[in-house]
Amino acid sequence: MMQAFLRKLPGPRALLLYLGWQSPRVRLVWAAGLGLLIALLVATWAEGVAWAAEPGVAPPAPPPPPAATPSAPTPAATPSAPTPAAAPSASAAPVPDAAPAVTPATPAATAAPAATTAAPVASAPLSDEQREQQEEAAQEAAERKQEQEEERREEEEERAEAEHRDGPGTLLGGKDGKIDFGGYGGITLLGTQVANQWGFMMGGEAGLLLDHRFSIGGAGYWLTSKVRGPRFPDDTASVLGFGYGGLLLHYQIVGDGPIYLSLGSLIGGGAIALFEYSEEEGLEFNDDEQSANGFFVVEPSVKVHANLTRWMRLGLDGAYRFVHGVNSYGFEEKDFRGWSFGGHMQFGWF
């Protein structure tokens, strides 16, 4: 029965027709879906680049040299004021023959101020107040340096903790530009309404995880309940066959702990078919009167995950299914649009 169903599935060219590719509206939907995918990938890449390019903490400007404060009160050069002492020695001698004695004293008097002015610059004695100011400036500089070292240590510890944190909690790419890789696979059980009847769908999902946040992979779901279809012309009862799958993208948006929320969408296609049903023979695909009908599907979804261990998680699913291209068996697109709710169990490296 399943082999007969698979033989009736459309080929690549027929699938494009089933998906309604000839319709401008469908091409617009495809373009919007691909644009959303590209925008999500570009935003993820830009976030990683922004974190990688973020500069570290710039060290503060060094404090002014403490020697600048004592150099201000250079009035210590006032000792040069006593140099006019040479003038009294010259004017106090009324005897004219004292002039020769003044003449040799002049070079000594001029040399003395030069020596006295050079002495304060080289080694001027500091007052108690200046010494206290210098000690306070040195102590403040040491305290600032110690605070900077502590801040730098705290930032390094936080960065190391974020890089080695188990499970969700890191930003895509991290500050150092590194990306952690993981993967997962699991089963999903959903309840949904198809052709105005409630039924169950079983599915599988697998993907690649980037930094425990962004996942890219695939998923597929098929109807497991016996949903009645329209009767065949010979009044034989029928059961509806329904399934779809495609590319699945999800991104964690809320939560850094073991329980977190992710948002994403499935973009792909599916098919519906009718099977003859009888109590004696069960399900049988009618090769003569029916064929599979393909359609296009977009299914946004929200998932809540709970990490039980580093390699296992459970969760709840909620999604809304949009379809386009259903035009056979008397069905319309609205018969396959609708909400689906359920849960999942997944294994991998989260």
C-alpha positions as a Markdown table, in Angstrom:
| # | Residue | x | y | z |
|---|---|---|---|---|
| 1 | Met | 0.0 | 0.0 | 0.0 |
| 2 | Met | 2.8 | 2.5 | 1.0 |
| 3 | Gln | 4.8 | 1.5 | -2.1 |
| 4 | Ala | 1.8 | 2.3 | -4.3 |
| 5 | Phe | 1.3 | 5.6 | -2.5 |
| 6 | Leu | 5.0 | 6.5 | -3.1 |
| 7 | Arg | 4.8 | 5.6 | -6.8 |
| 8 | Lys | 2.0 | 8.1 | -7.2 |
| 9 | Leu | 3.9 | 11.0 | -5.6 |
| 10 | Pro | 4.7 | 13.7 | -8.1 |
| 11 | Gly | 8.1 | 14.1 | -9.7 |
| 12 | Pro | 10.2 | 17.3 | -9.5 |
| 13 | Arg | 8.5 | 19.0 | -12.5 |
| 14 | Ala | 5.1 | 17.9 | -11.5 |
| 15 | Leu | 5.7 | 18.9 | -7.9 |
| 16 | Leu | 6.3 | 22.5 | -9.0 |
| 17 | Leu | 3.0 | 22.5 | -10.8 |
| 18 | Tyr | 1.3 | 21.0 | -7.7 |
| 19 | Leu | 2.9 | 23.7 | -5.5 |
| 20 | Gly | 1.3 | 26.3 | -7.8 |
| 21 | Trp | 4.6 | 27.7 | -9.0 |
| 22 | Gln | 2.8 | 29.0 | -12.1 |
| 23 | Ser | 0.8 | 31.4 | -9.9 |
| 24 | Pro | 2.3 | 34.8 | -9.3 |
| 25 | Arg | 0.8 | 34.8 | -5.8 |
| 26 | Val | 2.7 | 31.6 | -4.9 |
| 27 | Arg | 5.9 | 32.9 | -6.3 |
| 28 | Leu | 5.4 | 36.0 | -4.1 |
| 29 | Val | 4.9 | 33.7 | -1.1 |
| 30 | Trp | 8.1 | 31.8 | -1.9 |
| 31 | Ala | 10.0 | 35.0 | -2.3 |
| 32 | Ala | 8.7 | 36.3 | 1.1 |
| 33 | Gly | 9.7 | 33.0 | 2.7 |
| 34 | Leu | 13.2 | 33.1 | 1.2 |
| 35 | Gly | 13.6 | 36.7 | 2.2 |
| 36 | Leu | 12.6 | 35.9 | 5.8 |
| 37 | Leu | 15.2 | 33.1 | 5.8 |
| 38 | Ile | 17.9 | 35.4 | 4.4 |
| 39 | Ala | 17.1 | 38.2 | 6.8 |
| 40 | Leu | 17.3 | 35.8 | 9.8 |
| 41 | Leu | 20.6 | 34.4 | 8.7 |
| 42 | Val | 22.0 | 37.9 | 8.1 |
| 43 | Ala | 20.8 | 39.1 | 11.5 |
| 44 | Thr | 22.4 | 36.1 | 13.2 |
| 45 | Trp | 25.7 | 36.7 | 11.4 |
| 46 | Ala | 25.6 | 40.5 | 12.2 |
| 47 | Glu | 25.0 | 39.8 | 15.8 |
| 48 | Gly | 28.1 | 37.5 | 16.0 |
| 49 | Val | 30.2 | 40.1 | 14.1 |
| 50 | Ala | 29.1 | 42.8 | 16.5 |
| 51 | Trp | 30.0 | 40.8 | 19.5 |
| 52 | Ala | 33.4 | 39.8 | 18.0 |
| 53 | Ala | 34.2 | 43.4 | 17.2 |
| 54 | Glu | 33.2 | 44.8 | 20.5 |
| 55 | Pro | 36.4 | 46.4 | 22.1 |
| 56 | Gly | 37.5 | 45.6 | 25.6 |
| 57 | Val | 37.6 | 47.9 | 28.5 |
| 58 | Ala | 40.0 | 50.8 | 27.7 |
| 59 | Pro | 42.4 | 51.5 | 30.5 |
| 60 | Pro | 41.9 | 54.9 | 32.1 |
| 61 | Ala | 44.3 | 57.8 | 31.5 |
| 62 | Pro | 47.3 | 57.6 | 33.9 |
| 63 | Pro | 47.2 | 60.0 | 36.8 |
| 64 | Pro | 49.4 | 63.1 | 36.6 |
| 65 | Pro | 52.9 | 62.6 | 37.9 |
| 66 | Pro | 53.1 | 63.4 | 41.6 |
| 67 | Ala | 56.3 | 65.4 | 41.0 |
| 68 | Ala | 54.2 | 68.1 | 39.3 |
| 69 | Thr | 52.7 | 69.3 | 42.6 |
| 70 | Pro | 55.9 | 70.1 | 44.5 |
| 71 | Ser | 57.4 | 71.8 | 41.4 |
| 72 | Ala | 54.6 | 74.4 | 41.7 |
| 73 | Pro | 55.8 | 76.1 | 44.8 |
| 74 | Thr | 59.2 | 77.0 | 43.3 |
| 75 | Pro | 59.3 | 80.2 | 45.2 |
| 76 | Ala | 62.2 | 78.4 | 47.0 |
| 77 | Ala | 64.2 | 80.4 | 44.5 |
| 78 | Thr | 63.8 | 83.3 | 46.9 |
| 79 | Pro | 67.1 | 82.5 | 48.4 |
| 80 | Ser | 68.5 | 84.3 | 45.3 |
| 81 | Ala | 67.1 | 87.5 | 46.8 |
| 82 | Pro | 70.0 | 87.8 | 49.2 |
| 83 | Thr | 72.3 | 88.4 | 46.2 |
| 84 | Pro | 71.9 | 92.2 | 46.7 |
| 85 | Ala | 74.3 | 91.7 | 49.6 |
| 86 | Ala | 77.0 | 92.4 | 47.1 |
| 87 | Ala | 75.6 | 95.9 | 46.7 |
| 88 | Pro | 76.0 | 96.9 | 50.4 |
| 89 | Ser | 79.6 | 95.7 | 50.3 |
| 90 | Ala | 80.3 | 98.0 | 47.4 |
| 91 | Ser | 78.4 | 101.0 | 48.7 |
| 92 | Ala | 79.4 | 100.7 | 52.3 |
| 93 | Ala | 83.1 | 101.3 | 51.5 |
| 94 | Pro | 83.6 | 105.0 | 51.2 |
| 95 | Val | 87.3 | 104.7 | 50.5 |
| 96 | Pro | 88.0 | 104.9 | 46.8 |
| 97 | Asp | 90.7 | 102.2 | 46.9 |
| 98 | Ala | 87.9 | 99.8 | 47.9 |
| 99 | Ala | 87.0 | 99.5 | 44.2 |
| 100 | Pro | 89.7 | 96.9 | 43.5 |
| 101 | Ala | 88.2 | 94.8 | 46.3 |
| 102 | Val | 84.7 | 95.1 | 44.8 |
| 103 | Thr | 85.9 | 94.1 | 41.3 |
| 104 | Pro | 87.0 | 90.6 | 42.3 |
| 105 | Ala | 83.8 | 90.1 | 44.4 |
| 106 | Thr | 81.5 | 90.8 | 41.4 |
| 107 | Pro | 82.1 | 87.4 | 39.6 |
| 108 | Ala | 81.6 | 85.6 | 42.9 |
| 109 | Ala | 78.4 | 87.5 | 43.5 |
| 110 | Thr | 77.1 | 86.6 | 40.0 |
| 111 | Ala | 78.1 | 83.0 | 40.4 |
| 112 | Ala | 76.3 | 82.6 | 43.7 |
| 113 | Pro | 72.8 | 83.4 | 42.4 |
| 114 | Ala | 73.3 | 80.9 | 39.6 |
| 115 | Ala | 74.3 | 78.2 | 42.1 |
| 116 | Thr | 71.4 | 79.1 | 44.4 |
| 117 | Thr | 68.8 | 79.1 | 41.5 |
| 118 | Ala | 70.1 | 75.7 | 40.2 |
| 119 | Ala | 69.9 | 74.1 | 43.6 |
| 120 | Pro | 66.0 | 74.3 | 44.1 |
| 121 | Val | 65.4 | 72.7 | 40.7 |
| 122 | Ala | 67.8 | 69.7 | 41.4 |
| 123 | Ser | 66.9 | 68.9 | 45.0 |
| 124 | Ala | 64.6 | 71.3 | 46.7 |
| 125 | Pro | 63.5 | 70.3 | 50.2 |
| 126 | Leu | 59.8 | 69.4 | 50.4 |
| 127 | Ser | 57.6 | 70.8 | 53.1 |
| 128 | Asp | 55.4 | 68.6 | 55.2 |
| 129 | Glu | 52.3 | 69.7 | 53.3 |
| 130 | Gln | 53.9 | 68.9 | 49.9 |
| 131 | Arg | 55.1 | 65.6 | 51.2 |
| 132 | Glu | 51.5 | 64.7 | 52.3 |
| 133 | Gln | 50.1 | 65.8 | 49.0 |
| 134 | Gln | 52.6 | 63.6 | 47.2 |
| 135 | Glu | 51.8 | 60.6 | 49.4 |
| 136 | Glu | 48.0 | 61.1 | 48.9 |
| 137 | Ala | 48.4 | 61.3 | 45.1 |
| 138 | Ala | 50.5 | 58.1 | 45.1 |
| 139 | Gln | 47.9 | 56.3 | 47.2 |
| 140 | Glu | 45.0 | 57.4 | 45.0 |
| 141 | Ala | 46.9 | 56.2 | 41.9 |
| 142 | Ala | 47.5 | 52.8 | 43.6 |
| 143 | Glu | 43.8 | 52.5 | 44.5 |
| 144 | Arg | 42.7 | 53.3 | 40.9 |
| 145 | Lys | 45.1 | 50.7 | 39.5 |
| 146 | Gln | 43.8 | 48.1 | 42.0 |
| 147 | Glu | 40.2 | 48.9 | 41.0 |
| 148 | Gln | 41.0 | 48.5 | 37.3 |
| 149 | Glu | 42.7 | 45.2 | 37.9 |
| 150 | Glu | 39.6 | 43.9 | 39.8 |
| 151 | Glu | 37.2 | 45.1 | 37.0 |
| 152 | Arg | 39.4 | 43.4 | 34.4 |
| 153 | Arg | 39.5 | 40.2 | 36.4 |
| 154 | Glu | 35.7 | 40.2 | 36.8 |
| 155 | Glu | 35.1 | 40.7 | 33.1 |
| 156 | Glu | 37.5 | 37.8 | 32.2 |
| 157 | Glu | 35.7 | 35.6 | 34.7 |
| 158 | Glu | 32.3 | 36.5 | 33.2 |
| 159 | Arg | 33.5 | 35.9 | 29.7 |
| 160 | Ala | 35.0 | 32.5 | 30.6 |
| 161 | Glu | 31.8 | 31.5 | 32.4 |
| 162 | Ala | 29.7 | 32.5 | 29.4 |
| 163 | Glu | 32.0 | 30.5 | 27.1 |
| 164 | His | 31.9 | 27.3 | 29.2 |
| 165 | Arg | 28.3 | 27.5 | 30.4 |
| 166 | Asp | 26.4 | 24.2 | 30.0 |
| 167 | Gly | 23.3 | 24.6 | 27.9 |
| 168 | Pro | 21.6 | 27.7 | 26.6 |
| 169 | Gly | 22.8 | 31.1 | 27.8 |
| 170 | Thr | 25.5 | 32.2 | 25.4 |
| 171 | Leu | 25.0 | 34.8 | 22.6 |
| 172 | Leu | 25.6 | 33.6 | 19.1 |
| 173 | Gly | 29.3 | 33.9 | 18.4 |
| 174 | Gly | 30.2 | 35.2 | 21.8 |
| 175 | Lys | 32.6 | 38.1 | 22.4 |
| 176 | Asp | 35.6 | 36.2 | 21.2 |
| 177 | Gly | 33.9 | 35.3 | 17.9 |
| 178 | Lys | 33.8 | 31.5 | 18.6 |
| 179 | Ile | 30.7 | 29.5 | 17.7 |
| 180 | Asp | 29.8 | 26.3 | 19.6 |
| 181 | Phe | 28.3 | 23.6 | 17.5 |
| 182 | Gly | 25.7 | 21.0 | 18.6 |
| 183 | Gly | 22.9 | 18.9 | 17.1 |
| 184 | Tyr | 19.7 | 17.1 | 18.0 |
| 185 | Gly | 17.0 | 14.8 | 16.7 |
| 186 | Gly | 13.7 | 13.6 | 18.1 |
| 187 | Ile | 10.0 | 12.8 | 17.7 |
| 188 | Thr | 7.0 | 15.1 | 17.9 |
| 189 | Leu | 3.3 | 14.3 | 18.5 |
| 190 | Leu | 0.7 | 16.9 | 17.4 |
| 191 | Gly | -3.0 | 17.2 | 17.6 |
| 192 | Thr | -4.6 | 19.1 | 14.7 |
| 193 | Gln | -7.8 | 19.5 | 12.7 |
| 194 | Val | -7.8 | 18.2 | 9.1 |
| 195 | Ala | -10.9 | 18.3 | 6.8 |
| 196 | Asn | -13.0 | 19.5 | 9.8 |
| 197 | Gln | -12.0 | 16.4 | 11.8 |
| 198 | Trp | -9.5 | 16.2 | 14.7 |
| 199 | Gly | -6.7 | 13.8 | 14.5 |
| 200 | Phe | -3.1 | 13.1 | 15.5 |
| 201 | Met | 0.1 | 13.6 | 13.5 |
| 202 | Met | 3.4 | 12.0 | 14.2 |
| 203 | Gly | 6.6 | 13.6 | 13.1 |
| 204 | Gly | 10.4 | 13.8 | 13.3 |
| 205 | Glu | 12.8 | 16.7 | 13.6 |
| 206 | Ala | 16.6 | 17.1 | 13.4 |
| 207 | Gly | 18.9 | 20.0 | 13.1 |
| 208 | Leu | 22.3 | 21.7 | 13.7 |
| 209 | Leu | 22.6 | 23.9 | 16.8 |
| 210 | Leu | 24.8 | 27.0 | 16.7 |
| 211 | Asp | 25.8 | 28.4 | 20.2 |
| 212 | His | 22.8 | 26.5 | 21.8 |
| 213 | Arg | 20.5 | 29.2 | 20.3 |
| 214 | Phe | 20.0 | 29.0 | 16.5 |
| 215 | Ser | 19.0 | 25.7 | 14.9 |
| 216 | Ile | 18.7 | 24.9 | 11.2 |
| 217 | Gly | 17.4 | 21.5 | 10.0 |
| 218 | Gly | 14.4 | 19.7 | 8.7 |
| 219 | Ala | 11.1 | 18.3 | 9.9 |
| 220 | Gly | 8.3 | 16.1 | 8.6 |
| 221 | Tyr | 4.8 | 15.1 | 9.9 |
| 222 | Trp | 2.2 | 12.7 | 8.7 |
| 223 | Leu | -1.4 | 12.0 | 9.7 |
| 224 | Thr | -1.7 | 8.8 | 11.8 |
| 225 | Ser | -5.5 | 9.0 | 12.6 |
| 226 | Lys | -8.1 | 7.6 | 10.3 |
| 227 | Val | -9.7 | 10.8 | 9.0 |
| 228 | Arg | -12.7 | 10.0 | 6.7 |
| 229 | Gly | -12.5 | 11.4 | 3.1 |
| 230 | Pro | -15.2 | 11.7 | 0.4 |
| 231 | Arg | -16.6 | 8.4 | -0.8 |
| 232 | Phe | -15.5 | 7.0 | -4.2 |
| 233 | Pro | -17.9 | 6.9 | -7.1 |
| 234 | Asp | -18.6 | 3.2 | -6.4 |
| 235 | Asp | -19.6 | 4.3 | -2.9 |
| 236 | Thr | -16.5 | 2.8 | -1.4 |
| 237 | Ala | -15.4 | 4.5 | 1.9 |
| 238 | Ser | -12.1 | 6.4 | 1.9 |
| 239 | Val | -9.5 | 7.5 | 4.4 |
| 240 | Leu | -7.5 | 10.6 | 4.0 |
| 241 | Gly | -3.7 | 10.5 | 3.7 |
| 242 | Phe | -1.9 | 13.7 | 4.6 |
| 243 | Gly | 1.7 | 14.7 | 5.2 |
| 244 | Tyr | 4.2 | 17.5 | 4.8 |
| 245 | Gly | 7.8 | 18.5 | 5.6 |
| 246 | Gly | 10.6 | 21.0 | 4.8 |
| 247 | Leu | 13.2 | 23.3 | 6.1 |
| 248 | Leu | 12.9 | 24.2 | 9.8 |
| 249 | Leu | 14.6 | 27.2 | 11.4 |
| 250 | His | 14.3 | 28.2 | 15.1 |
| 251 | Tyr | 16.0 | 30.7 | 17.3 |
| 252 | Gln | 16.0 | 31.0 | 21.1 |
| 253 | Ile | 14.5 | 34.3 | 22.1 |
| 254 | Val | 13.7 | 34.1 | 25.9 |
| 255 | Gly | 15.4 | 32.4 | 28.7 |
| 256 | Asp | 19.0 | 31.5 | 29.6 |
| 257 | Gly | 18.3 | 28.7 | 32.1 |
| 258 | Pro | 17.1 | 25.1 | 31.7 |
| 259 | Ile | 13.7 | 26.3 | 30.5 |
| 260 | Tyr | 13.6 | 28.6 | 27.5 |
| 261 | Leu | 11.5 | 29.7 | 24.5 |
| 262 | Ser | 12.2 | 29.5 | 20.8 |
| 263 | Leu | 10.5 | 30.9 | 17.7 |
| 264 | Gly | 10.8 | 29.7 | 14.1 |
| 265 | Ser | 9.0 | 28.3 | 11.0 |
| 266 | Leu | 8.8 | 25.4 | 8.7 |
| 267 | Ile | 8.8 | 26.0 | 4.9 |
| 268 | Gly | 8.2 | 23.2 | 2.5 |
| 269 | Gly | 5.6 | 21.1 | 0.8 |
| 270 | Gly | 3.3 | 18.1 | 1.2 |
| 271 | Ala | 0.8 | 15.9 | -0.4 |
| 272 | Ile | -2.7 | 14.5 | 0.2 |
| 273 | Ala | -4.2 | 11.2 | -1.1 |
| 274 | Leu | -7.3 | 9.1 | -0.6 |
| 275 | Phe | -7.2 | 5.4 | 0.3 |
| 276 | Glu | -9.9 | 2.9 | -0.1 |
| 277 | Tyr | -10.9 | 1.4 | 3.2 |
| 278 | Ser | -12.7 | -1.8 | 4.1 |
| 279 | Glu | -12.8 | -3.9 | 7.3 |
| 280 | Glu | -11.4 | -6.9 | 5.4 |
| 281 | Glu | -8.6 | -5.4 | 3.4 |
| 282 | Gly | -7.8 | -2.3 | 5.4 |
| 283 | Leu | -6.3 | 0.6 | 3.5 |
| 284 | Glu | -5.6 | 0.4 | -0.3 |
| 285 | Phe | -4.6 | 3.2 | -2.7 |
| 286 | Asn | -6.8 | 3.5 | -5.7 |
| 287 | Asp | -4.4 | 3.5 | -8.7 |
| 288 | Asp | -7.1 | 3.9 | -11.3 |
| 289 | Glu | -9.2 | 6.8 | -10.0 |
| 290 | Gln | -7.0 | 8.9 | -7.7 |
| 291 | Ser | -3.5 | 10.4 | -7.6 |
| 292 | Ala | -1.6 | 12.4 | -4.9 |
| 293 | Asn | -2.1 | 16.1 | -4.8 |
| 294 | Gly | 0.9 | 18.2 | -3.8 |
| 295 | Phe | 0.7 | 21.6 | -2.0 |
| 296 | Phe | 2.9 | 24.3 | -0.5 |
| 297 | Val | 3.1 | 24.8 | 3.3 |
| 298 | Val | 4.4 | 27.5 | 5.7 |
| 299 | Glu | 4.1 | 26.7 | 9.4 |
| 300 | Pro | 5.3 | 29.3 | 12.0 |
| 301 | Ser | 5.7 | 27.8 | 15.5 |
| 302 | Val | 6.6 | 28.5 | 19.0 |
| 303 | Lys | 8.3 | 25.9 | 21.2 |
| 304 | Val | 9.0 | 25.8 | 25.0 |
| 305 | His | 12.0 | 23.6 | 25.8 |
| 306 | Ala | 13.1 | 22.1 | 29.2 |
| 307 | Asn | 16.6 | 20.6 | 29.4 |
| 308 | Leu | 16.5 | 17.5 | 31.5 |
| 309 | Thr | 20.1 | 16.7 | 31.0 |
| 310 | Arg | 22.9 | 18.0 | 28.7 |
| 311 | Trp | 21.8 | 15.6 | 26.0 |
| 312 | Met | 18.0 | 15.3 | 26.5 |
| 313 | Arg | 15.1 | 17.8 | 26.5 |
| 314 | Leu | 11.3 | 17.8 | 26.5 |
| 315 | Gly | 9.0 | 20.5 | 25.2 |
| 316 | Leu | 5.7 | 21.8 | 24.1 |
| 317 | Asp | 4.8 | 22.9 | 20.5 |
| 318 | Gly | 2.3 | 25.4 | 19.1 |
| 319 | Ala | 2.0 | 26.2 | 15.4 |
| 320 | Tyr | -0.3 | 27.4 | 12.7 |
| 321 | Arg | -0.3 | 25.8 | 9.3 |
| 322 | Phe | -0.8 | 27.7 | 6.0 |
| 323 | Val | -1.2 | 25.7 | 2.8 |
| 324 | His | -1.6 | 26.6 | -0.9 |
| 325 | Gly | -2.4 | 24.5 | -3.9 |
| 326 | Val | -5.0 | 22.0 | -2.6 |
| 327 | Asn | -7.5 | 21.6 | -5.5 |
| 328 | Ser | -8.6 | 18.0 | -5.7 |
| 329 | Tyr | -11.0 | 15.5 | -4.0 |
| 330 | Gly | -13.4 | 18.3 | -3.4 |
| 331 | Phe | -11.1 | 19.8 | -0.7 |
| 332 | Glu | -10.2 | 23.4 | -0.3 |
| 333 | Glu | -7.2 | 25.1 | 1.2 |
| 334 | Lys | -9.2 | 26.1 | 4.3 |
| 335 | Asp | -9.7 | 22.3 | 5.0 |
| 336 | Phe | -6.0 | 21.9 | 5.8 |
| 337 | Arg | -5.2 | 25.3 | 7.4 |
| 338 | Gly | -5.3 | 25.5 | 11.2 |
| 339 | Trp | -3.7 | 25.2 | 14.6 |
| 340 | Ser | -1.7 | 22.3 | 15.9 |
| 341 | Phe | -0.6 | 21.6 | 19.5 |
| 342 | Gly | 1.6 | 18.9 | 21.0 |
| 343 | Gly | 4.9 | 18.0 | 22.5 |
| 344 | His | 8.3 | 16.7 | 21.6 |
| 345 | Met | 11.2 | 14.6 | 23.0 |
| 346 | Gln | 14.7 | 15.3 | 21.6 |
| 347 | Phe | 18.1 | 13.9 | 22.1 |
| 348 | Gly | 21.5 | 15.4 | 21.1 |
| 349 | Trp | 24.0 | 17.9 | 22.4 |
| 350 | Phe | 22.3 | 21.0 | 23.6 |
